[in-house]
Amino acid sequence: MALEQFLPLQVLSFLIVFTRVAAAVMILPGIGEAFVPIRVRLLFALLLTVVVSPLISSSLPPEPKTLAALFKLLFFEIVIGIYLGMVARIMLLTLDTVGRIIGLTIGMANAEVFNPSISSQASLPGLLLTTMGVMILFATNMHHLFILAIVDSYKVFPAGLMFEWGDGALVIARLIADSFRLALQITAPFIVISLIFFMGLGMLARLMPQLQIFFVGLPVQLAGGLLIFSIIMSGLFSIFTDYYATNLNQYLTSN
């Protein structure tokens, strides 16, 4: 094959892989955070494409015949990349939901700060948990699992085929439901104990009407909530990492 014919095909295969990888990296937890410059994310996606492209070059579709077919191919590659990034991002946001429920039950619902993981205001426990969650994902090499999922995604979602919008939406909806259910299960001790605590405060207010119940109850609620938070934190992240790995393994064809 002549060099003039070989180079365009190589550039095309590189472009196809780069569109999916870059779209996923833009949302990937850690490297895809709002405080990471876009140039850094693009450079990371470029380097990752250099590594990934030779591994999957055999599974790429043939060269499109028209410009419209090329744009259609690249569009679906971007959609698949965004879908993979959203899966990882939604699983991380489980920790933000946990933090919001914890903040509500321990009296810190109004103490909000900017959380770069969601690019909006969040509770203090939510910011702490999402920041530690990203750190733990990198410490446990979960980002390697995500890179493997991108490589294997070409077997789950072959390039050149139309993305199944209905199935993708159903998976995202189920993932959000599972994320919220897991958040409720993790924060069940806070919900139960806070219910018992407020029932006790109500009984105490009836027995001693002259007692300033909120003046007494708020410090106890905050101190007790932080104590329970510190006790369950290790188990919380153990459950979260298992949940993250289990859902991400669904996109690995080797499992």
C-alpha positions as CSV (number, residue, x, y, z in Angstrom):
1,M,0.0,0.0,0.0
2,A,1.3,3.4,-0.9
3,L,2.2,5.9,1.8
4,E,-0.4,8.4,0.4
5,Q,-3.1,5.8,0.9
6,F,-1.8,4.5,4.3
7,L,-1.6,7.8,6.1
8,P,-5.2,9.0,5.7
9,L,-6.5,5.6,7.0
10,Q,-4.3,5.8,10.0
11,V,-5.4,9.4,10.7
12,L,-9.0,8.3,10.3
13,S,-8.7,5.4,12.8
14,F,-7.0,7.7,15.2
15,L,-9.8,10.3,14.9
16,I,-12.5,7.7,15.4
17,V,-10.8,6.5,18.6
18,F,-10.1,10.0,19.8
19,T,-13.7,11.1,19.6
20,R,-14.9,8.3,21.9
21,V,-12.0,8.6,24.3
22,A,-12.1,12.4,24.5
23,A,-15.9,12.5,25.1
24,A,-15.5,10.0,28.0
25,V,-12.4,11.7,29.5
26,M,-14.3,15.0,29.7
27,I,-16.7,13.5,32.2
28,L,-14.5,10.9,33.8
29,P,-14.2,11.4,37.6
30,G,-10.9,12.9,38.6
31,I,-9.4,14.0,35.3
32,G,-12.8,15.3,34.1
33,E,-13.5,17.6,37.0
34,A,-14.4,21.2,36.3
35,F,-11.2,22.5,37.9
36,V,-9.0,20.5,35.5
37,P,-8.2,22.7,32.5
38,I,-9.7,21.6,29.2
39,R,-6.2,21.5,27.6
40,V,-5.0,19.0,30.2
41,R,-8.1,16.8,29.6
42,L,-7.5,16.9,25.8
43,L,-3.9,16.1,26.2
44,F,-4.7,13.2,28.4
45,A,-7.3,11.9,25.9
46,L,-4.7,12.4,23.1
47,L,-2.1,10.3,25.0
48,L,-4.7,7.7,25.8
49,T,-5.7,7.5,22.2
50,V,-2.1,6.9,21.2
51,V,-2.0,3.8,23.5
52,V,-5.5,2.5,22.8
53,S,-5.7,3.0,19.0
54,P,-3.3,0.2,18.0
55,L,-5.2,-2.3,20.2
56,I,-8.5,-1.8,18.6
57,S,-7.6,-0.8,15.0
58,S,-8.7,-4.2,13.7
59,S,-12.3,-3.7,15.1
60,L,-12.8,-0.3,13.5
61,P,-15.3,0.0,10.6
62,P,-14.1,0.6,7.0
63,E,-13.5,4.1,5.7
64,P,-16.8,6.0,5.2
65,K,-17.7,6.7,1.6
66,T,-19.2,10.2,2.1
67,L,-18.6,13.1,4.4
68,A,-22.1,12.7,5.8
69,A,-21.3,9.1,6.8
70,L,-18.1,10.3,8.5
71,F,-19.9,12.8,10.6
72,K,-22.6,10.3,11.5
73,L,-19.9,7.8,12.6
74,L,-18.1,10.5,14.7
75,F,-21.4,11.6,16.2
76,F,-22.2,8.1,17.5
77,E,-18.7,7.7,18.8
78,I,-19.1,10.9,20.8
79,V,-22.5,9.7,22.2
80,I,-21.0,6.4,23.3
81,G,-18.1,8.2,25.0
82,I,-20.5,10.5,26.8
83,Y,-22.5,7.5,27.8
84,L,-19.5,5.8,29.3
85,G,-18.4,8.9,31.1
86,M,-21.9,9.4,32.5
87,V,-21.9,5.9,33.9
88,A,-18.7,6.6,35.9
89,R,-19.9,10.1,36.9
90,I,-23.4,8.9,38.1
91,M,-21.7,6.2,40.3
92,L,-19.5,8.8,41.8
93,L,-22.4,11.1,42.6
94,T,-23.8,8.4,44.9
95,L,-21.4,9.9,47.4
96,D,-22.9,13.3,46.9
97,T,-26.4,11.9,47.6
98,V,-25.0,10.2,50.7
99,G,-23.5,13.5,51.8
100,R,-26.7,15.4,51.3
101,I,-28.7,12.9,53.4
102,I,-26.1,12.9,56.1
103,G,-26.0,16.7,56.1
104,L,-29.8,16.8,56.4
105,T,-29.9,14.4,59.4
106,I,-27.0,15.9,61.4
107,G,-28.1,19.5,61.0
108,M,-25.6,20.6,58.3
109,A,-28.1,21.0,55.4
110,N,-27.6,24.7,55.2
111,A,-23.8,24.6,55.3
112,E,-23.1,24.4,51.6
113,V,-19.9,24.9,49.6
114,F,-19.0,24.7,45.9
115,N,-18.4,21.1,44.8
116,P,-16.4,20.9,41.6
117,S,-17.5,17.3,41.0
118,I,-21.1,18.5,40.3
119,S,-20.2,22.2,39.5
120,S,-22.7,23.5,41.9
121,Q,-23.4,24.0,45.6
122,A,-23.3,20.9,47.8
123,S,-23.3,20.0,51.5
124,L,-20.0,19.8,53.4
125,P,-20.3,16.0,53.9
126,G,-21.0,15.7,50.2
127,L,-17.9,17.6,49.3
128,L,-15.8,15.6,51.7
129,L,-17.1,12.3,50.4
130,T,-16.8,13.1,46.7
131,T,-13.3,14.4,47.1
132,M,-12.2,11.3,49.1
133,G,-14.1,9.1,46.6
134,V,-12.0,10.4,43.7
135,M,-8.8,10.0,45.7
136,I,-9.8,6.4,46.6
137,L,-10.7,5.6,43.0
138,F,-7.2,6.6,41.9
139,A,-5.5,4.9,44.9
140,T,-7.2,1.6,44.2
141,N,-6.5,1.9,40.4
142,M,-10.1,2.1,39.5
143,H,-9.2,4.5,36.7
144,H,-7.3,1.6,35.1
145,L,-10.6,-0.3,35.1
146,F,-12.3,2.6,33.3
147,I,-9.6,2.6,30.6
148,L,-10.1,-1.1,30.1
149,A,-13.8,-0.5,29.9
150,I,-13.2,2.1,27.1
151,V,-11.1,-0.5,25.2
152,D,-13.6,-3.3,25.6
153,S,-16.4,-0.9,24.7
154,Y,-15.6,-1.4,21.1
155,K,-16.8,-5.0,21.5
156,V,-19.9,-4.0,23.5
157,F,-20.6,-1.0,21.3
158,P,-18.9,-1.6,17.9
159,A,-17.8,1.5,16.0
160,G,-20.0,2.3,13.1
161,L,-23.2,0.9,14.5
162,M,-26.1,3.1,15.7
163,F,-26.3,3.6,19.4
164,E,-29.4,2.1,21.1
165,W,-31.0,5.1,22.6
166,G,-33.7,3.3,24.4
167,D,-31.4,0.7,26.0
168,G,-28.9,3.4,26.9
169,A,-31.6,5.5,28.6
170,L,-32.9,2.5,30.5
171,V,-29.4,1.7,31.8
172,I,-28.9,5.3,32.9
173,A,-32.3,5.3,34.7
174,R,-31.6,2.0,36.4
175,L,-28.1,3.2,37.4
176,I,-29.6,6.4,39.0
177,A,-32.2,4.3,40.8
178,D,-29.5,1.9,42.1
179,S,-27.3,4.8,43.1
180,F,-30.1,6.4,45.1
181,R,-31.0,3.1,46.7
182,L,-27.4,2.5,47.7
183,A,-27.2,6.0,49.2
184,L,-30.3,5.3,51.3
185,Q,-28.9,2.0,52.5
186,I,-25.6,3.6,53.5
187,T,-27.3,6.4,55.4
188,A,-29.8,4.2,57.1
189,P,-28.1,4.5,60.5
190,F,-28.3,8.3,60.3
191,I,-32.0,8.2,59.3
192,V,-33.0,5.7,62.0
193,I,-30.9,7.4,64.8
194,S,-32.1,10.9,63.8
195,L,-35.7,9.7,63.9
196,I,-35.3,8.2,67.4
197,F,-33.4,11.4,68.5
198,F,-36.1,13.7,67.3
199,M,-38.8,11.5,68.9
200,G,-36.9,11.8,72.2
201,L,-36.6,15.5,71.8
202,G,-40.4,15.7,71.3
203,M,-41.1,13.7,74.4
204,L,-38.6,15.8,76.3
205,A,-40.3,19.0,75.1
206,R,-43.6,17.7,76.4
207,L,-42.2,16.7,79.8
208,M,-40.2,19.9,80.2
209,P,-41.9,22.8,78.3
210,Q,-39.6,25.4,79.9
211,L,-36.5,23.7,78.4
212,Q,-35.0,25.4,75.3
213,I,-35.1,22.1,73.3
214,F,-33.3,23.4,70.2
215,F,-30.5,25.0,72.2
216,V,-29.9,21.6,73.8
217,G,-30.6,19.3,70.9
218,L,-28.6,20.9,68.1
219,P,-25.1,20.4,69.6
220,V,-26.0,16.9,70.5
221,Q,-27.3,16.2,67.0
222,L,-24.2,17.6,65.4
223,A,-21.7,15.9,67.7
224,G,-23.5,12.6,67.5
225,G,-23.9,12.8,63.7
226,L,-20.2,13.5,63.3
227,L,-19.3,10.6,65.6
228,I,-21.4,8.2,63.6
229,F,-20.0,9.6,60.4
230,S,-16.5,8.9,61.5
231,I,-17.4,5.3,62.6
232,I,-19.1,4.3,59.3
233,M,-16.7,6.1,56.9
234,S,-14.4,3.1,56.3
235,G,-17.3,0.8,55.6
236,L,-19.0,3.4,53.5
237,F,-16.1,3.6,51.1
238,S,-15.7,-0.2,51.0
239,I,-19.3,-0.5,49.9
240,F,-18.8,2.2,47.4
241,T,-15.7,0.7,45.7
242,D,-17.4,-2.6,45.4
243,Y,-20.5,-1.0,43.8
244,Y,-18.3,1.0,41.5
245,A,-16.2,-2.0,40.4
246,T,-19.3,-4.2,40.0
247,N,-21.1,-1.8,37.7
248,L,-17.9,-1.0,35.7
249,N,-17.1,-4.7,35.2
250,Q,-20.3,-5.0,33.1
251,Y,-18.5,-3.2,30.3
252,L,-15.5,-5.6,30.4
253,T,-15.9,-8.4,27.9
254,S,-13.3,-10.5,29.8
255,N,-15.7,-11.0,32.7
